[in-house]
Amino acid sequence: MLYYMKNKRLSRVQLAIQRIKQELGELGPMRPGTLTRQYRLPRQKRIGYYQLSYTYRMKSHTEYVRPQFVEEVRRQVATYKRFKRLMQRWIALGMEECRLRIEIAKRPETP
């Protein structure tokens, strides 16, 4: 009975991994970072601009974003965050899949 449950769980894990792969293939343009609104005169909240901050290859980067590109950059940052969540989920499922395969392989065959 336990063997059957492990096989069933393994099938569910593999299906979930396939769904994640499908979702990853459908993602569009992405970029890491945080988009924030900054002010040259912060006390008066005047002369505002947008800034994208991110770390790439262990170096911090900052880019200014023009107002007409803010929505596109927001979408790209959101896509990157979704990508990161999917990758974390895939890694967790992959570890579980490996563990289940080993447990199933250790169990002796029953007639």
N, CA, C and O atoms as CSV, one atom per row, in Angstrom:
chain,resi,resn,atom,element,x,y,z
A,1,MET,N,N,0.823,-1.192,0.000
A,1,MET,CA,C,0.000,0.000,0.000
A,1,MET,C,C,0.868,1.257,0.000
A,1,MET,O,O,0.610,2.198,-0.751
A,2,LEU,N,N,1.902,1.266,0.850
A,2,LEU,CA,C,2.803,2.413,0.924
A,2,LEU,C,C,3.531,2.594,-0.410
A,2,LEU,O,O,3.753,3.720,-0.855
A,3,TYR,N,N,3.898,1.485,-1.038
A,3,TYR,CA,C,4.568,1.522,-2.339
A,3,TYR,C,C,3.677,2.193,-3.379
A,3,TYR,O,O,4.148,3.013,-4.167
A,4,TYR,N,N,2.418,1.855,-3.384
A,4,TYR,CA,C,1.452,2.451,-4.311
A,4,TYR,C,C,1.335,3.954,-4.075
A,4,TYR,O,O,1.294,4.740,-5.021
A,5,MET,N,N,1.282,4.343,-2.802
A,5,MET,CA,C,1.150,5.767,-2.476
A,5,MET,C,C,2.378,6.549,-2.928
A,5,MET,O,O,2.260,7.686,-3.386
A,6,LYS,N,N,3.555,5.942,-2.800
A,6,LYS,CA,C,4.784,6.627,-3.233
A,6,LYS,C,C,4.805,6.766,-4.750
A,6,LYS,O,O,5.221,7.800,-5.274
A,7,ASN,N,N,4.364,5.740,-5.451
A,7,ASN,CA,C,4.306,5.826,-6.917
A,7,ASN,C,C,3.312,6.898,-7.356
A,7,ASN,O,O,3.564,7.644,-8.303
A,8,LYS,N,N,2.194,6.963,-6.667
A,8,LYS,CA,C,1.180,7.968,-6.995
A,8,LYS,C,C,1.728,9.369,-6.732
A,8,LYS,O,O,1.541,10.273,-7.546
A,9,ARG,N,N,2.404,9.551,-5.600
A,9,ARG,CA,C,2.994,10.852,-5.278
A,9,ARG,C,C,4.068,11.216,-6.303
A,9,ARG,O,O,4.167,12.372,-6.714
A,10,LEU,N,N,4.872,10.234,-6.717
A,10,LEU,CA,C,5.905,10.474,-7.728
A,10,LEU,C,C,5.271,10.951,-9.031
A,10,LEU,O,O,5.796,11.861,-9.673
A,11,SER,N,N,4.162,10.356,-9.426
A,11,SER,CA,C,3.467,10.778,-10.641
A,11,SER,C,C,2.963,12.210,-10.518
A,11,SER,O,O,3.055,12.987,-11.469
A,12,ARG,N,N,2.432,12.560,-9.352
A,12,ARG,CA,C,1.955,13.932,-9.133
A,12,ARG,C,C,3.106,14.931,-9.187
A,12,ARG,O,O,2.971,16.012,-9.761
A,13,VAL,N,N,4.227,14.569,-8.594
A,13,VAL,CA,C,5.404,15.448,-8.601
A,13,VAL,C,C,5.884,15.659,-10.035
A,13,VAL,O,O,6.187,16.784,-10.434
A,14,GLN,N,N,5.950,14.580,-10.802
A,14,GLN,CA,C,6.402,14.693,-12.190
A,14,GLN,C,C,5.448,15.554,-13.016
A,14,GLN,O,O,5.887,16.331,-13.864
A,15,LEU,N,N,4.166,15.419,-12.776
A,15,LEU,CA,C,3.176,16.245,-13.481
A,15,LEU,C,C,3.338,17.714,-13.111
A,15,LEU,O,O,3.263,18.589,-13.975
A,16,ALA,N,N,3.561,17.983,-11.832
A,16,ALA,CA,C,3.761,19.365,-11.387
A,16,ALA,C,C,5.017,19.956,-12.032
A,16,ALA,O,O,5.016,21.124,-12.421
A,17,ILE,N,N,6.073,19.176,-12.150
A,17,ILE,CA,C,7.302,19.646,-12.799
A,17,ILE,C,C,7.035,19.960,-14.265
A,17,ILE,O,O,7.534,20.958,-14.786
A,18,GLN,N,N,6.258,19.121,-14.931
A,18,GLN,CA,C,5.928,19.380,-16.336
A,18,GLN,C,C,5.141,20.686,-16.493
A,18,GLN,O,O,5.365,21.448,-17.433
A,19,ARG,N,N,4.219,20.932,-15.561
A,19,ARG,CA,C,3.453,22.188,-15.609
A,19,ARG,C,C,4.357,23.396,-15.422
A,19,ARG,O,O,4.204,24.409,-16.104
A,20,ILE,N,N,5.301,23.284,-14.493
A,20,ILE,CA,C,6.234,24.384,-14.260
A,20,ILE,C,C,7.075,24.636,-15.514
A,20,ILE,O,O,7.286,25.787,-15.895
A,21,LYS,N,N,7.552,23.581,-16.150
A,21,LYS,CA,C,8.332,23.744,-17.384
A,21,LYS,C,C,7.511,24.455,-18.455
A,21,LYS,O,O,8.023,25.309,-19.180
A,22,GLN,N,N,6.238,24.096,-18.547
A,22,GLN,CA,C,5.343,24.733,-19.515
A,22,GLN,C,C,5.206,26.224,-19.206
A,22,GLN,O,O,5.303,27.058,-20.106
A,23,GLU,N,N,4.981,26.557,-17.932
A,23,GLU,CA,C,4.832,27.958,-17.531
A,23,GLU,C,C,6.117,28.744,-17.794
A,23,GLU,O,O,6.066,29.893,-18.233
A,24,LEU,N,N,7.261,28.128,-17.526
A,24,LEU,CA,C,8.538,28.812,-17.777
A,24,LEU,C,C,8.709,29.132,-19.259
A,24,LEU,O,O,9.233,30.185,-19.621
A,25,GLY,N,N,8.265,28.220,-20.102
A,25,GLY,CA,C,8.370,28.441,-21.545
A,25,GLY,C,C,7.481,29.564,-22.050
A,25,GLY,O,O,7.722,30.117,-23.123
A,26,GLU,N,N,6.456,29.901,-21.282
A,26,GLU,CA,C,5.517,30.939,-21.699
A,26,GLU,C,C,5.864,32.326,-21.163
A,26,GLU,O,O,5.217,33.311,-21.518
A,27,LEU,N,N,6.882,32.401,-20.309
A,27,LEU,CA,C,7.259,33.696,-19.743
A,27,LEU,C,C,7.834,34.602,-20.821
A,27,LEU,O,O,8.483,34.143,-21.761
A,28,GLY,N,N,7.587,35.876,-20.669
A,28,GLY,CA,C,8.096,36.859,-21.616
A,28,GLY,C,C,9.368,37.516,-21.115
A,28,GLY,O,O,10.097,36.941,-20.306
A,29,PRO,N,N,9.633,38.720,-21.595
A,29,PRO,CA,C,10.836,39.450,-21.176
A,29,PRO,C,C,10.834,39.691,-19.674
A,29,PRO,O,O,9.792,39.954,-19.073
A,30,MET,N,N,12.011,39.598,-19.083
A,30,MET,CA,C,12.112,39.786,-17.636
A,30,MET,C,C,13.411,40.467,-17.283
A,30,MET,O,O,14.381,40.442,-18.040
A,31,ARG,N,N,13.405,41.074,-16.120
A,31,ARG,CA,C,14.624,41.662,-15.572
A,31,ARG,C,C,14.517,41.671,-14.061
A,31,ARG,O,O,13.432,41.845,-13.507
A,32,PRO,N,N,15.659,41.480,-13.388
A,32,PRO,CA,C,15.648,41.490,-11.930
A,32,PRO,C,C,15.584,42.914,-11.400
A,32,PRO,O,O,15.805,43.874,-12.139
A,33,GLY,N,N,15.285,43.038,-10.137
A,33,GLY,CA,C,15.395,44.334,-9.500
A,33,GLY,C,C,14.137,44.829,-8.833
A,33,GLY,O,O,13.113,44.150,-8.754
A,34,THR,N,N,14.272,46.050,-8.357
A,34,THR,CA,C,13.181,46.742,-7.693
A,34,THR,C,C,13.048,48.115,-8.326
A,34,THR,O,O,14.020,48.862,-8.438
A,35,LEU,N,N,11.830,48.434,-8.736
A,35,LEU,CA,C,11.567,49.731,-9.340
A,35,LEU,C,C,10.980,50.642,-8.262
A,35,LEU,O,O,9.956,50.326,-7.658
A,36,THR,N,N,11.642,51.773,-8.031
A,36,THR,CA,C,11.169,52.703,-7.010
A,36,THR,C,C,11.091,54.116,-7.575
A,36,THR,O,O,11.756,54.463,-8.551
A,37,ARG,N,N,10.263,54.905,-6.930
A,37,ARG,CA,C,10.160,56.324,-7.298
A,37,ARG,C,C,11.027,57.104,-6.322
A,37,ARG,O,O,10.889,56.972,-5.105
A,38,GLN,N,N,11.901,57.899,-6.858
A,38,GLN,CA,C,12.810,58.723,-6.068
A,38,GLN,C,C,12.498,60.190,-6.329
A,38,GLN,O,O,11.811,60.527,-7.293
A,39,TYR,N,N,13.000,61.045,-5.474
A,39,TYR,CA,C,12.782,62.488,-5.634
A,39,TYR,C,C,14.102,63.234,-5.466
A,39,TYR,O,O,14.889,62.938,-4.567
A,40,ARG,N,N,14.326,64.197,-6.337
A,40,ARG,CA,C,15.511,65.043,-6.207
A,40,ARG,C,C,15.352,65.984,-5.005
A,40,ARG,O,O,16.337,66.345,-4.359
A,41,LEU,N,N,14.122,66.372,-4.714
A,41,LEU,CA,C,13.797,67.174,-3.524
A,41,LEU,C,C,12.838,66.359,-2.665
A,41,LEU,O,O,11.627,66.571,-2.714
A,42,PRO,N,N,13.375,65.425,-1.876
A,42,PRO,CA,C,12.511,64.487,-1.153
A,42,PRO,C,C,11.571,65.127,-0.134
A,42,PRO,O,O,10.458,64.639,0.062
A,43,ARG,N,N,11.988,66.187,0.506
A,43,ARG,CA,C,11.120,66.796,1.520
A,43,ARG,C,C,9.861,67.383,0.905
A,43,ARG,O,O,8.790,67.332,1.509
A,44,GLN,N,N,9.983,67.939,-0.292
A,44,GLN,CA,C,8.814,68.507,-0.963
A,44,GLN,C,C,8.165,67.498,-1.918
A,44,GLN,O,O,7.124,67.776,-2.513
A,45,LYS,N,N,8.788,66.332,-2.055
A,45,LYS,CA,C,8.327,65.303,-3.013
A,45,LYS,C,C,8.156,65.922,-4.400
A,45,LYS,O,O,7.102,65.823,-5.027
A,46,ARG,N,N,9.225,66.559,-4.847
A,46,ARG,CA,C,9.214,67.222,-6.151
A,46,ARG,C,C,10.349,66.684,-6.997
A,46,ARG,O,O,11.326,66.125,-6.500
A,47,ILE,N,N,10.180,66.872,-8.291
A,47,ILE,CA,C,11.151,66.435,-9.301
A,47,ILE,C,C,11.396,64.927,-9.139
A,47,ILE,O,O,12.502,64.496,-8.811
A,48,GLY,N,N,10.360,64.154,-9.371
A,48,GLY,CA,C,10.432,62.708,-9.209
A,48,GLY,C,C,10.983,62.001,-10.433
A,48,GLY,O,O,10.909,62.508,-11.552
A,49,TYR,N,N,11.531,60.831,-10.201
A,49,TYR,CA,C,12.041,59.975,-11.272
A,49,TYR,C,C,11.974,58.528,-10.788
A,49,TYR,O,O,11.847,58.270,-9.591
A,50,TYR,N,N,12.058,57.598,-11.720
A,50,TYR,CA,C,12.021,56.175,-11.393
A,50,TYR,C,C,13.415,55.588,-11.515
A,50,TYR,O,O,14.209,55.968,-12.375
A,51,GLN,N,N,13.681,54.647,-10.618
A,51,GLN,CA,C,14.999,54.043,-10.570
A,51,GLN,C,C,14.844,52.535,-10.412
A,51,GLN,O,O,14.055,52.069,-9.590
A,52,LEU,N,N,15.596,51.777,-11.198
A,52,LEU,CA,C,15.617,50.321,-11.103
A,52,LEU,C,C,16.943,49.926,-10.468
A,52,LEU,O,O,18.009,50.263,-10.984
A,53,SER,N,N,16.877,49.218,-9.355
A,53,SER,CA,C,18.078,48.759,-8.663
A,53,SER,C,C,18.093,47.234,-8.675
A,53,SER,O,O,17.077,46.590,-8.413
A,54,TYR,N,N,19.262,46.664,-8.983
A,54,TYR,CA,C,19.389,45.209,-8.998
A,54,TYR,C,C,20.843,44.808,-8.814
A,54,TYR,O,O,21.754,45.625,-8.946
A,55,THR,N,N,21.038,43.541,-8.507
A,55,THR,CA,C,22.380,42.980,-8.373
A,55,THR,C,C,22.545,41.923,-9.458
A,55,THR,O,O,21.692,41.052,-9.630
A,56,TYR,N,N,23.643,42.013,-10.176
A,56,TYR,CA,C,23.940,41.054,-11.237
A,56,TYR,C,C,25.419,40.719,-11.160
A,56,TYR,O,O,26.270,41.608,-11.169
A,57,ARG,N,N,25.716,39.432,-11.085
A,57,ARG,CA,C,27.085,38.949,-10.938
A,57,ARG,C,C,27.778,39.601,-9.750
A,57,ARG,O,O,28.929,40.030,-9.824
A,58,MET,N,N,27.037,39.655,-8.664
A,58,MET,CA,C,27.507,40.170,-7.385
A,58,MET,C,C,27.910,41.647,-7.432
A,58,MET,O,O,28.713,42.102,-6.617
A,59,LYS,N,N,27.355,42.384,-8.382
A,59,LYS,CA,C,27.592,43.818,-8.459
A,59,LYS,C,C,26.257,44.533,-8.468
A,59,LYS,O,O,25.316,44.114,-9.143
A,60,SER,N,N,26.186,45.607,-7.720
A,60,SER,CA,C,24.963,46.392,-7.644
A,60,SER,C,C,24.890,47.342,-8.838
A,60,SER,O,O,25.883,47.958,-9.224
A,61,HIS,N,N,23.696,47.444,-9.410
A,61,HIS,CA,C,23.470,48.314,-10.560
A,61,HIS,C,C,22.239,49.175,-10.309
A,61,HIS,O,O,21.307,48.766,-9.617
A,62,THR,N,N,22.254,50.364,-10.879
A,62,THR,CA,C,21.112,51.269,-10.806
A,62,THR,C,C,20.901,51.857,-12.189
A,62,THR,O,O,21.843,52.320,-12.832
A,63,GLU,N,N,19.657,51.833,-12.636
A,63,GLU,CA,C,19.311,52.417,-13.934
A,63,GLU,C,C,18.148,53.375,-13.738
A,63,GLU,O,O,17.238,53.117,-12.950
A,64,TYR,N,N,18.188,54.454,-14.447
A,64,TYR,CA,C,17.065,55.379,-14.455
A,64,TYR,C,C,16.074,54.900,-15.505
A,64,TYR,O,O,16.470,54.424,-16.569
A,65,VAL,N,N,14.788,55.026,-15.204
A,65,VAL,CA,C,13.737,54.567,-16.120
A,65,VAL,C,C,12.867,55.759,-16.486
A,65,VAL,O,O,12.342,56.449,-15.613
A,66,ARG,N,N,12.723,55.990,-17.765
A,66,ARG,CA,C,11.873,57.096,-18.220
A,66,ARG,C,C,10.411,56.768,-17.943
A,66,ARG,O,O,10.015,55.603,-17.950
A,67,PRO,N,N,9.616,57.801,-17.700
A,67,PRO,CA,C,8.204,57.579,-17.343
A,67,PRO,C,C,7.430,56.742,-18.362
A,67,PRO,O,O,6.558,55.966,-17.971
A,68,GLN,N,N,7.723,56.877,-19.644
A,68,GLN,CA,C,6.985,56.118,-20.649
A,68,GLN,C,C,7.311,54.619,-20.628
A,68,GLN,O,O,6.594,53.826,-21.239
A,69,PHE,N,N,8.391,54.221,-19.926
A,69,PHE,CA,C,8.772,52.807,-19.865
A,69,PHE,C,C,8.496,52.172,-18.510
A,69,PHE,O,O,8.800,50.996,-18.311
A,70,VAL,N,N,7.931,52.919,-17.584
A,70,VAL,CA,C,7.714,52.423,-16.224
A,70,VAL,C,C,6.821,51.185,-16.211
A,70,VAL,O,O,7.154,50.200,-15.553
A,71,GLU,N,N,5.706,51.211,-16.916
A,71,GLU,CA,C,4.790,50.059,-16.899
A,71,GLU,C,C,5.449,48.812,-17.491
A,71,GLU,O,O,5.272,47.711,-16.969
A,72,GLU,N,N,6.199,48.976,-18.566
A,72,GLU,CA,C,6.892,47.833,-19.180
A,72,GLU,C,C,7.931,47.253,-18.219
A,72,GLU,O,O,8.037,46.035,-18.078
A,73,VAL,N,N,8.686,48.114,-17.569
A,73,VAL,CA,C,9.689,47.643,-16.611
A,73,VAL,C,C,9.006,46.945,-15.440
A,73,VAL,O,O,9.507,45.934,-14.950
A,74,ARG,N,N,7.871,47.470,-14.986
A,74,ARG,CA,C,7.125,46.799,-13.905
A,74,ARG,C,C,6.722,45.386,-14.320
A,74,ARG,O,O,6.838,44.445,-13.534
A,75,ARG,N,N,6.251,45.242,-15.548
A,75,ARG,CA,C,5.871,43.905,-16.041
A,75,ARG,C,C,7.082,42.983,-16.084
A,75,ARG,O,O,6.993,41.815,-15.706
A,76,GLN,N,N,8.208,43.506,-16.543
A,76,GLN,CA,C,9.421,42.695,-16.630
A,76,GLN,C,C,9.897,42.255,-15.245
A,76,GLN,O,O,10.315,41.111,-15.066
A,77,VAL,N,N,9.835,43.156,-14.270
A,77,VAL,CA,C,10.231,42.815,-12.904
A,77,VAL,C,C,9.267,41.774,-12.322
A,77,VAL,O,O,9.701,40.840,-11.649
A,78,ALA,N,N,7.975,41.929,-12.575
A,78,ALA,CA,C,6.987,40.955,-12.081
A,78,ALA,C,C,7.208,39.589,-12.724
A,78,ALA,O,O,7.068,38.563,-12.059
A,79,THR,N,N,7.548,39.566,-14.002
A,79,THR,CA,C,7.835,38.310,-14.690
A,79,THR,C,C,9.050,37.637,-14.085
A,79,THR,O,O,9.067,36.417,-13.921
A,80,TYR,N,N,10.067,38.417,-13.751
A,80,TYR,CA,C,11.269,37.858,-13.130
A,80,TYR,C,C,10.934,37.251,-11.765
A,80,TYR,O,O,11.431,36.178,-11.422
A,81,LYS,N,N,10.097,37.935,-10.992
A,81,LYS,CA,C,9.720,37.403,-9.682
A,81,LYS,C,C,8.945,36.093,-9.835
A,81,LYS,O,O,9.128,35.160,-9.052
A,82,ARG,N,N,8.092,36.032,-10.835
A,82,ARG,CA,C,7.355,34.791,-11.105
A,82,ARG,C,C,8.330,33.683,-11.507
A,82,ARG,O,O,8.196,32.541,-11.066
A,83,PHE,N,N,9.309,34.026,-12.343
A,83,PHE,CA,C,10.341,33.080,-12.755
A,83,PHE,C,C,11.068,32.510,-11.535
A,83,PHE,O,O,11.285,31.302,-11.441
A,84,LYS,N,N,11.439,33.382,-10.612
A,84,LYS,CA,C,12.149,32.940,-9.417
A,84,LYS,C,C,11.287,31.994,-8.571
A,84,LYS,O,O,11.777,30.983,-8.068
A,85,ARG,N,N,9.992,32.332,-8.419
A,85,ARG,CA,C,9.091,31.461,-7.649
A,85,ARG,C,C,8.958,30.092,-8.321
A,85,ARG,O,O,8.996,29.063,-7.646
A,86,LEU,N,N,8.804,30.079,-9.636
A,86,LEU,CA,C,8.677,28.812,-10.360
A,86,LEU,C,C,9.952,27.973,-10.230
A,86,LEU,O,O,9.884,26.756,-10.063
A,87,MET,N,N,11.101,28.624,-10.308
A,87,MET,CA,C,12.358,27.884,-10.189
A,87,MET,C,C,12.518,27.296,-8.787
A,87,MET,O,O,12.977,26.163,-8.641
A,88,GLN,N,N,12.145,28.055,-7.759
A,88,GLN,CA,C,12.225,27.534,-6.395
A,88,GLN,C,C,11.301,26.330,-6.218
A,88,GLN,O,O,11.661,25.345,-5.573
A,89,ARG,N,N,10.109,26.424,-6.799
A,89,ARG,CA,C,9.154,25.312,-6.716
A,89,ARG,C,C,9.691,24.091,-7.470
A,89,ARG,O,O,9.557,22.962,-6.998
A,90,TRP,N,N,10.292,24.316,-8.630
A,90,TRP,CA,C,10.850,23.221,-9.423
A,90,TRP,C,C,11.973,22.530,-8.655
A,90,TRP,O,O,12.060,21.302,-8.650
A,91,ILE,N,N,12.819,23.304,-8.017
A,91,ILE,CA,C,13.917,22.722,-7.242
A,91,ILE,C,C,13.367,21.866,-6.106
A,91,ILE,O,O,13.839,20.750,-5.888
A,92,ALA,N,N,12.378,22.376,-5.382
A,92,ALA,CA,C,11.786,21.617,-4.276
A,92,ALA,C,C,11.157,20.321,-4.786
A,92,ALA,O,O,11.339,19.260,-4.188
A,93,LEU,N,N,10.421,20.410,-5.885
A,93,LEU,CA,C,9.799,19.208,-6.454
A,93,LEU,C,C,10.850,18.235,-6.978
A,93,LEU,O,O,10.684,17.021,-6.858
A,94,GLY,N,N,11.912,18.749,-7.548
A,94,GLY,CA,C,12.991,17.893,-8.052
A,94,GLY,C,C,13.655,17.114,-6.932
A,94,GLY,O,O,13.974,15.936,-7.094
A,95,MET,N,N,13.863,17.766,-5.801
A,95,MET,CA,C,14.456,17.063,-4.658
A,95,MET,C,C,13.510,15.982,-4.149
A,95,MET,O,O,13.937,14.881,-3.803
A,96,GLU,N,N,12.217,16.311,-4.108
A,96,GLU,CA,C,11.240,15.317,-3.659
A,96,GLU,C,C,11.172,14.148,-4.638
A,96,GLU,O,O,11.064,12.994,-4.224
A,97,GLU,N,N,11.233,14.444,-5.921
A,97,GLU,CA,C,11.211,13.389,-6.937
A,97,GLU,C,C,12.396,12.440,-6.752
A,97,GLU,O,O,12.227,11.222,-6.805
A,98,CYS,N,N,13.580,12.984,-6.537
A,98,CYS,CA,C,14.767,12.153,-6.335
A,98,CYS,C,C,14.626,11.268,-5.093
A,98,CYS,O,O,14.959,10.083,-5.112
A,99,ARG,N,N,14.122,11.877,-4.011
A,99,ARG,CA,C,13.929,11.121,-2.779
A,99,ARG,C,C,12.944,9.972,-2.987
A,99,ARG,O,O,13.186,8.851,-2.540
A,100,LEU,N,N,11.837,10.254,-3.665
A,100,LEU,CA,C,10.838,9.212,-3.909
A,100,LEU,C,C,11.388,8.109,-4.801
A,100,LEU,O,O,11.127,6.932,-4.555
A,101,ARG,N,N,12.136,8.464,-5.821
A,101,ARG,CA,C,12.731,7.446,-6.710
A,101,ARG,C,C,13.652,6.504,-5.937
A,101,ARG,O,O,13.650,5.293,-6.160
A,102,ILE,N,N,14.429,7.070,-5.036
A,102,ILE,CA,C,15.338,6.244,-4.235
A,102,ILE,C,C,14.545,5.330,-3.316
A,102,ILE,O,O,14.860,4.146,-3.200
A,103,GLU,N,N,13.517,5.865,-2.661
A,103,GLU,CA,C,12.700,5.044,-1.763
A,103,GLU,C,C,12.009,3.924,-2.515
A,103,GLU,O,O,11.921,2.803,-2.013
A,104,ILE,N,N,11.522,4.206,-3.700
A,104,ILE,CA,C,10.851,3.179,-4.506
A,104,ILE,C,C,11.852,2.130,-4.961
A,104,ILE,O,O,11.547,0.937,-4.967
A,105,ALA,N,N,13.047,2.570,-5.343
A,105,ALA,CA,C,14.056,1.633,-5.836
A,105,ALA,C,C,14.576,0.741,-4.712
A,105,ALA,O,O,14.946,-0.403,-4.975
A,106,LYS,N,N,14.617,1.218,-3.477
A,106,LYS,CA,C,15.104,0.416,-2.331
A,106,LYS,C,C,14.137,-0.702,-1.977
A,106,LYS,O,O,14.548,-1.735,-1.448
A,107,ARG,N,N,12.859,-0.504,-2.266
A,107,ARG,CA,C,11.846,-1.475,-1.863
A,107,ARG,C,C,11.965,-2.724,-2.739
A,107,ARG,O,O,11.983,-2.623,-3.965
A,108,PRO,N,N,12.046,-3.887,-2.117
A,108,PRO,CA,C,12.106,-5.114,-2.910
A,108,PRO,C,C,10.785,-5.386,-3.634
A,108,PRO,O,O,9.709,-5.066,-3.131
A,109,GLU,N,N,10.887,-5.970,-4.796
A,109,GLU,CA,C,9.704,-6.309,-5.593
A,109,GLU,C,C,8.894,-7.390,-4.883
A,109,GLU,O,O,9.451,-8.326,-4.309
A,110,THR,N,N,7.565,-7.247,-4.933
A,110,THR,CA,C,6.681,-8.261,-4.363
A,110,THR,C,C,5.943,-8.938,-5.511
A,110,THR,O,O,5.572,-8.280,-6.483
A,111,PRO,N,N,5.727,-10.238,-5.407
A,111,PRO,CA,C,5.054,-10.958,-6.506
A,111,PRO,C,C,3.602,-10.615,-6.661
A,111,PRO,O,O,2.932,-11.150,-7.544
